[in-house]
């Protein structure tokens, strides 16, 4: 497959898995030996771990929506700059539901082989997200002050 097919696969992942919660698409789009180098602690770095993570994320943020702001492909890699938004209505990774909305950004890099995602790396603005949800303090704020 070429870069256009890989980009289409990346867009499908965002629309189907993240925005609609269709976790079965993970098996369709990723290879059997998929490795998620950005898996959170305690989450297996394979397809089953990805399904579990997105199930937890969508349970905590039922209105989760991601928008691809930029997408670039070269060779066997696709890079996406994504903005995500959601309201924390359920517990997530040890944090109780805050009922607050958050918007955060991320950069995702996926590597493809034989038309399937085989590796994923990401950098996510977790501090920005946690600050908006009330679980972290923004840099430069006095101690004890959360948004």
C-alpha angles and dihedrals in degrees: 000000000000135000094273092055091047091051090050089051090051091051091048091053092054094045099041105032105029102030100033102026094233096155094175088074089070089071091048096050102038132063123245091253095047115157122200106202089185097055111138119245111286094021116107112243093231138084093279090052090050091052091049092048095050091045089054093044094050091045090054094041106031092172093050113152128176126196123199105227096178134005126187129177132192128165109325096342136087122194121198130186104205134186115205129192133184148141117246103234097152140039116278129190094335096319119115119234108277099188087224128127123236137185119199139169133225142181116218127191120191128185120210132206123178091352095305133103108250101169137025132190127178145179112203128186092238094157091056091048094047092047092054091048091051098248099107138038119243114241111266095024119122115258114278095024115119128166 
